[in-house]
Amino acid sequence: MKAISKFTLVTFIYTCCVLSGCNILKIAKYSNQEEYIFKHEFSKFNFYEDQILINTKISDKLIVDMLFDLGAGASAIFPDSEFYAVISKYSPITSPGKSVSADGLKMRNHFYRLGDIDTKWFSIKNSLISANNRPNIYSCDKVKGLWGAGSFAPSFKGKGNKIVIMNIQDTTLAILDSIPSLKDWQILETKYDKISSVFYIRASLGSESFYFLFDTGFNGNVVMTRSDYEIAKTNSGTFSNEQMAFGYISNSLSGTQIDTLKIAYSSLSIDGLIRLDSIPIYSTKSVAFNVIGMELIKRFNVLVDYQNHKLYFQINPNFKKTEPTFYKAKGFSPRNTINSGFCIQNILSDSPAEKAGLKVGDKIISINNISAETGDICEIEKIFRKLDGKSTNNKIIVRRGNDILSFIL
């Protein structure tokens, strides 16, 4: 099946708007040579930290994990040294352009013809894809790109519109041509953006209703703009236990920013039929729109009907609430940064971490005598995550400037 890929249309119209020096006719020419071949069967996906990862073969030498991100209109590769080493024989077909991240900040991008690309669910012949440079400072971030909604939604010519089914209960995914039986599926009240191919779900917090971007690329629960968050907190009658977090909070394709995070808990109702209690609601200064992410979505199986612009949920019978990680229980978030090592990125106000005296920027040397300075830090970070968050005698040693400090929390 040959079609003009929606990610091309979205990237240069919806998110880019203007590509400096770009020949739009050249993009249209090459995108028209693409051919998507869908395999129409359920296959297992890798579900890692509430994100759906699609193993993608770009060449015999380059196999990467790409995020299945139906909250993004455009698909993109995130270049690194390995990427450039493999595709060095290719030249971008466009001069550098600019796309816009979710926080409104601009990023540079090129379009590349990468030949044949293959996954378990689809293959692309004569692929054309945007390579978006992002300032990724986290060395343990293994996601090398994303497959956006445009690859499965109605194309420029009305072809290619698919039915996407995500069975979270058994971690399988299928991209079909026709809709299956809708028994036990509940249709949601949504808005569909025909330009970006994304859905917005209507949900209520008490007496207040809002639309939230359906975003499988976001691994959190619910994020709201500061203005909508304040409206809901004031009028909904459901907000409780508000806290603040400080430090490097906001993370998007344009990088990580210092921000202030507000957290409260609320009941949330989707279409008045699905009611969820005590859901964490987040808000930062930089968030541009309301979002529902995978930590909430994983409670359901999902059917996305791009043919009729409809979205369905089905209760996931295997859903179980996960125990808070050690970091969450103690109220701090460390990340392994490329330039600074394993550092505390943010701290929750009035948390055990703040009360103990930890600060943003502290470099972690060890926790409970497990060193963070030897071995694979990405694996050590996972070990720390699984420590007993209920224990109150955990010993953490950090470097702050020239000082070595010890804390119990």
C-alpha positions as CSV (number, residue, x, y, z in Angstrom):
1,M,0.0,0.0,0.0
2,K,1.5,3.3,-1.1
3,A,0.7,6.5,0.7
4,I,2.1,9.9,1.6
5,S,3.1,9.4,5.2
6,K,1.2,11.6,7.7
7,F,4.4,12.2,9.7
8,T,5.8,14.2,6.8
9,L,2.6,16.3,6.5
10,V,2.5,16.8,10.3
11,T,6.2,17.6,10.7
12,F,6.4,20.4,8.2
13,I,2.8,21.8,8.6
14,Y,1.8,21.2,12.2
15,T,5.0,21.2,14.3
16,C,7.5,22.8,12.0
17,C,5.4,25.3,10.0
18,V,8.5,26.7,8.4
19,L,11.6,24.7,7.4
20,S,14.4,27.1,6.8
21,G,15.7,26.5,3.3
22,C,13.7,23.4,2.9
23,N,12.3,22.3,-0.4
24,I,8.8,21.2,0.4
25,L,8.2,19.8,-3.0
26,K,11.3,17.5,-2.5
27,I,9.8,16.2,0.7
28,A,6.4,15.5,-1.0
29,K,8.2,13.8,-3.9
30,Y,10.2,11.4,-1.6
31,S,7.3,10.7,0.8
32,N,5.2,9.7,-2.2
33,Q,7.7,6.9,-2.9
34,E,7.2,5.4,0.6
35,E,5.3,2.2,1.0
36,Y,4.0,0.9,4.4
37,I,3.4,-2.8,4.6
38,F,1.4,-3.8,7.7
39,K,1.6,-7.3,9.1
40,H,-1.9,-7.3,10.7
41,E,-1.2,-9.6,13.6
42,F,-0.8,-9.3,17.4
43,S,2.8,-9.3,18.5
44,K,4.4,-8.8,22.0
45,F,5.9,-5.4,22.7
46,N,8.4,-4.4,25.4
47,F,6.7,-2.6,28.2
48,Y,9.4,-0.7,30.1
49,E,8.7,1.8,32.8
50,D,5.2,2.3,31.5
51,Q,6.4,2.9,28.0
52,I,5.7,0.9,24.9
53,L,9.0,0.3,23.0
54,I,9.0,-0.9,19.4
55,N,12.2,-2.7,18.4
56,T,13.1,-1.1,15.0
57,K,15.6,-2.4,12.5
58,I,16.9,0.5,10.4
59,S,19.8,-1.4,8.9
60,D,21.8,-4.6,9.5
61,K,24.0,-2.6,11.8
62,L,21.4,-0.4,13.6
63,I,18.6,-1.8,15.6
64,V,17.0,0.6,18.1
65,D,14.0,0.9,20.5
66,M,11.5,3.6,19.4
67,L,8.7,4.8,21.6
68,F,5.1,4.1,20.5
69,D,3.8,7.6,20.9
70,L,0.2,8.2,19.8
71,G,0.3,11.6,21.5
72,A,2.8,12.8,18.8
73,G,1.7,13.4,15.2
74,A,5.1,12.9,13.7
75,S,7.5,10.0,13.8
76,A,11.2,10.8,14.3
77,I,14.7,9.4,14.8
78,F,16.9,10.9,17.6
79,P,20.4,10.9,16.1
80,D,23.5,9.9,18.1
81,S,27.0,8.9,17.1
82,E,25.9,5.3,16.3
83,F,23.2,6.6,14.1
84,Y,25.5,8.9,12.1
85,A,28.1,6.1,11.8
86,V,25.6,3.8,10.1
87,I,23.9,6.4,7.9
88,S,27.1,8.3,7.0
89,K,26.6,7.3,3.3
90,Y,23.3,9.1,3.3
91,S,22.9,12.9,3.0
92,P,19.8,14.7,4.4
93,I,17.4,15.7,1.6
94,T,16.7,19.0,3.3
95,S,18.7,21.7,4.8
96,P,18.3,22.1,8.6
97,G,14.8,23.0,9.7
98,K,13.1,23.7,13.0
99,S,10.4,21.7,14.7
100,V,8.7,22.6,18.0
101,S,8.7,20.5,21.1
102,A,5.7,20.0,23.5
103,D,6.9,22.9,25.6
104,G,7.0,25.3,22.7
105,L,10.8,25.3,22.3
106,K,12.4,24.8,18.9
107,M,14.6,21.9,17.8
108,R,16.7,21.4,14.7
109,N,15.9,18.6,12.3
110,H,16.7,17.1,8.9
111,F,14.8,14.7,6.7
112,Y,16.6,11.5,5.7
113,R,15.9,8.7,3.3
114,L,16.8,5.6,5.3
115,G,15.8,2.9,2.9
116,D,14.0,-0.1,4.3
117,I,12.8,-0.1,8.0
118,D,11.3,-3.1,9.7
119,T,9.4,-3.9,12.9
120,K,7.2,-6.8,14.0
121,W,4.1,-4.8,13.0
122,F,5.0,-3.0,9.8
123,S,7.8,-2.5,7.3
124,I,8.6,0.7,5.3
125,K,10.1,0.6,1.8
126,N,11.9,3.8,0.7
127,S,11.5,5.4,4.1
128,L,11.7,9.1,4.7
129,I,11.9,10.2,8.3
130,S,12.8,13.3,10.3
131,A,16.0,13.2,12.4
132,N,15.4,15.5,15.4
133,N,18.4,16.5,17.4
134,R,17.5,16.7,21.1
135,P,19.7,17.7,24.0
136,N,19.5,14.4,25.8
137,I,21.6,14.6,29.0
138,Y,20.6,11.2,30.5
139,S,23.0,8.4,29.6
140,C,20.5,5.7,30.6
141,D,17.9,6.9,28.2
142,K,17.8,4.2,25.5
143,V,14.9,5.5,23.5
144,K,16.2,6.4,20.0
145,G,13.1,7.8,18.4
146,L,9.3,7.6,18.3
147,W,6.6,6.2,16.1
148,G,3.9,8.9,16.0
149,A,0.2,8.7,15.2
150,G,0.9,9.9,11.6
151,S,2.3,6.5,10.6
152,F,-1.1,4.8,11.3
153,A,-3.7,7.6,10.9
154,P,-5.4,8.7,7.7
155,S,-2.7,9.9,5.2
156,F,-2.8,12.9,2.9
157,K,-4.8,10.9,0.3
158,G,-7.1,9.2,2.8
159,K,-5.3,5.9,2.7
160,G,-3.5,4.1,5.4
161,N,-6.1,4.7,8.2
162,K,-5.7,1.9,10.6
163,I,-7.2,0.3,13.7
164,V,-4.6,0.1,16.5
165,I,-5.3,-2.2,19.4
166,M,-3.1,-2.2,22.5
167,N,-3.7,-5.1,24.8
168,I,-1.9,-3.9,27.9
169,Q,-3.1,-7.0,29.9
170,D,-0.8,-9.3,27.8
171,T,1.5,-6.6,26.3
172,T,0.5,-7.2,22.7
173,L,-0.1,-4.7,19.9
174,A,-1.8,-5.1,16.5
175,I,-2.4,-2.6,13.6
176,L,-5.4,-3.8,11.6
177,D,-7.4,-2.8,8.5
178,S,-10.8,-3.5,9.9
179,I,-12.5,-3.0,13.3
180,P,-13.0,-6.2,15.4
181,S,-15.9,-6.9,17.7
182,L,-16.6,-4.0,20.0
183,K,-18.2,-6.2,22.7
184,D,-16.9,-5.1,26.2
185,W,-15.4,-1.9,24.7
186,Q,-16.5,1.5,25.8
187,I,-16.4,4.4,23.4
188,L,-15.0,7.6,24.9
189,E,-16.0,11.2,24.4
190,T,-13.1,12.7,22.5
191,K,-11.9,15.4,20.2
192,Y,-9.8,14.4,17.2
193,D,-7.3,16.7,15.7
194,K,-7.3,15.9,11.9
195,I,-4.1,17.8,11.3
196,S,-1.9,16.1,14.0
197,S,-4.0,12.8,14.2
198,V,-4.1,12.9,18.0
199,F,-7.1,12.4,20.4
200,Y,-8.2,14.5,23.4
201,I,-10.2,12.7,26.1
202,R,-12.9,14.4,28.1
203,A,-12.5,13.8,31.8
204,S,-13.9,15.3,34.9
205,L,-12.4,16.2,38.3
206,G,-15.4,16.7,40.5
207,S,-17.6,19.4,38.9
208,E,-15.0,20.6,36.4
209,S,-14.4,19.0,33.0
210,F,-11.4,19.3,30.8
211,Y,-9.9,17.7,27.6
212,F,-6.7,15.7,28.0
213,L,-4.3,14.7,25.2
214,F,-4.2,10.9,25.0
215,D,-0.5,10.4,25.1
216,T,1.1,6.9,25.1
217,G,4.5,8.6,24.9
218,F,4.1,10.1,28.4
219,N,4.8,7.5,31.2
220,G,3.1,9.5,34.0
221,N,-0.5,9.8,35.2
222,V,-2.2,13.2,34.6
223,V,-0.5,16.6,33.9
224,M,-2.5,19.8,33.7
225,T,-1.7,23.4,32.7
226,R,-1.2,25.6,35.6
227,S,-4.4,27.6,34.8
228,D,-6.6,24.5,34.5
229,Y,-5.0,22.9,37.6
230,E,-5.9,26.0,39.7
231,I,-9.5,26.0,38.3
232,A,-9.9,22.3,39.2
233,K,-8.3,22.8,42.7
234,T,-10.6,25.7,43.4
235,N,-13.9,24.5,42.0
236,S,-13.8,20.7,41.8
237,G,-14.0,19.9,45.5
238,T,-11.9,16.8,45.0
239,F,-8.2,18.0,45.4
240,S,-6.3,17.0,48.5
241,N,-2.8,16.6,49.9
242,E,-1.1,19.2,47.6
243,Q,2.7,19.2,47.6
244,M,5.5,20.9,45.7
245,A,8.6,19.6,44.0
246,F,11.6,21.7,42.9
247,G,14.5,21.1,40.6
248,Y,14.8,19.7,37.1
249,I,11.2,18.8,36.6
250,S,10.1,19.5,33.0
251,N,11.4,17.0,30.4
252,S,10.5,17.1,26.7
253,L,12.2,16.7,23.4
254,S,13.8,20.1,23.8
255,G,15.6,19.0,27.0
256,T,15.2,19.2,30.8
257,Q,14.3,22.5,32.5
258,I,14.2,23.7,36.1
259,D,10.6,24.1,37.0
260,T,8.2,24.0,40.0
261,L,5.9,21.0,40.2
262,K,2.6,20.9,42.0
263,I,1.1,17.6,43.0
264,A,-2.4,16.9,44.4
265,Y,-4.7,13.9,44.5
266,S,-8.2,13.7,43.0
267,S,-10.9,11.4,41.8
268,L,-11.2,11.4,38.0
269,S,-14.1,10.4,35.9
270,I,-13.9,9.6,32.2
271,D,-17.3,10.1,30.5
272,G,-19.0,9.8,33.8
273,L,-18.7,6.0,33.6
274,I,-15.1,5.2,34.4
275,R,-14.2,6.5,37.9
276,L,-10.8,6.4,39.3
277,D,-10.0,7.5,42.9
278,S,-6.9,9.2,44.3
279,I,-5.1,9.8,41.0
280,P,-2.0,12.1,41.3
281,I,-2.5,15.3,39.3
282,Y,0.6,17.2,38.3
283,S,1.1,20.7,37.0
284,T,4.2,22.6,36.0
285,K,4.7,26.2,34.7
286,S,5.9,25.0,31.3
287,V,3.3,22.4,30.4
288,A,1.3,23.6,27.3
289,F,-1.8,21.3,27.5
290,N,-3.5,18.7,29.7
291,V,-2.2,15.2,29.2
292,I,-3.2,11.7,30.3
293,G,-0.3,9.3,30.2
294,M,0.5,5.6,30.4
295,E,0.5,5.3,34.2
296,L,-3.2,5.8,33.9
297,I,-3.8,4.4,30.5
298,K,-2.3,1.0,31.5
299,R,-5.5,0.4,33.6
300,F,-7.2,-0.3,30.2
301,N,-6.8,-2.0,26.9
302,V,-7.1,0.5,24.1
303,L,-8.6,0.5,20.7
304,V,-7.8,3.5,18.4
305,D,-10.1,3.7,15.4
306,Y,-8.3,6.1,13.0
307,Q,-10.9,5.3,10.3
308,N,-13.8,6.8,12.2
309,H,-11.9,9.0,14.6
310,K,-13.0,7.1,17.7
311,L,-11.3,5.9,20.8
312,Y,-12.3,2.9,23.0
313,F,-11.2,1.6,26.4
314,Q,-11.7,-1.8,27.9
315,I,-10.9,-2.7,31.6
316,N,-7.5,-4.3,31.9
317,P,-8.2,-7.3,34.3
318,N,-4.5,-7.8,35.0
319,F,-4.0,-4.2,36.3
320,K,-2.4,-4.0,39.7
321,K,-1.2,-0.9,41.5
322,T,2.5,-1.0,41.7
323,E,4.3,-0.3,45.0
324,P,6.1,3.1,45.1
325,T,9.7,3.0,44.1
326,F,12.3,3.8,46.8
327,Y,12.8,7.2,45.2
328,K,9.1,8.0,45.2
329,A,8.7,6.8,48.8
330,K,11.5,9.1,49.9
331,G,10.5,12.1,47.7
332,F,13.5,12.6,45.4
333,S,14.4,11.7,41.9
334,P,18.0,10.9,40.8
335,R,19.1,10.5,37.2
336,N,22.4,9.6,35.6
337,T,23.5,12.6,33.7
338,I,26.2,12.6,31.0
339,N,28.2,15.5,32.4
340,S,27.5,15.3,36.2
341,G,27.0,11.6,37.0
342,F,24.3,10.1,39.2
343,C,22.8,13.3,40.7
344,I,19.6,14.2,42.5
345,Q,17.4,16.0,40.0
346,N,14.5,17.1,42.1
347,I,13.1,16.9,45.6
348,L,9.5,16.9,47.0
349,S,8.8,19.4,49.7
350,D,8.3,18.1,53.2
351,S,9.5,14.6,52.1
352,P,11.9,12.3,53.9
353,A,14.6,13.4,51.4
354,E,14.1,17.1,52.2
355,K,13.9,16.6,55.9
356,A,17.1,14.5,55.9
357,G,18.9,17.4,54.2
358,L,19.4,16.2,50.7
359,K,19.6,18.9,48.0
360,V,19.2,19.1,44.2
361,G,22.6,18.6,42.6
362,D,23.9,16.2,45.2
363,K,25.9,13.5,43.5
364,I,25.1,10.1,44.9
365,I,28.2,8.0,45.9
366,S,26.4,5.1,47.5
367,I,23.1,3.9,49.0
368,N,23.2,1.2,51.7
369,N,26.9,0.6,50.8
370,I,26.0,-0.1,47.2
371,S,28.4,2.0,45.1
372,A,27.1,4.3,42.4
373,E,30.6,4.9,41.1
374,T,31.6,1.4,39.9
375,G,29.8,-1.0,37.6
376,D,26.9,-0.3,35.2
377,I,25.2,2.8,36.7
378,C,22.0,2.1,34.7
379,E,21.7,-1.3,36.4
380,I,22.7,0.1,39.8
381,E,20.0,2.8,39.4
382,K,17.5,0.0,38.9
383,I,18.7,-1.7,42.1
384,F,18.3,1.5,44.1
385,R,14.8,1.9,42.7
386,K,13.8,-1.4,44.3
387,L,15.2,-0.7,47.8
388,D,12.7,-0.9,50.7
389,G,11.0,2.5,50.7
390,K,9.3,1.8,54.0
391,S,12.6,1.3,55.9
392,T,13.8,4.4,57.7
393,N,17.5,3.5,58.2
394,N,18.7,3.7,54.6
395,K,22.2,5.3,54.4
396,I,22.9,7.5,51.5
397,I,26.3,9.1,50.9
398,V,26.6,12.1,48.5
399,R,29.2,14.5,47.2
400,R,28.3,18.2,47.5
401,G,31.0,20.4,46.1
402,N,34.2,19.3,47.8
403,D,32.3,17.7,50.8
404,I,31.3,14.1,51.3
405,L,28.1,13.9,53.3
406,S,26.1,11.1,54.9
407,F,22.3,11.0,55.5
408,I,19.8,8.5,56.9
409,L,16.3,8.4,55.4
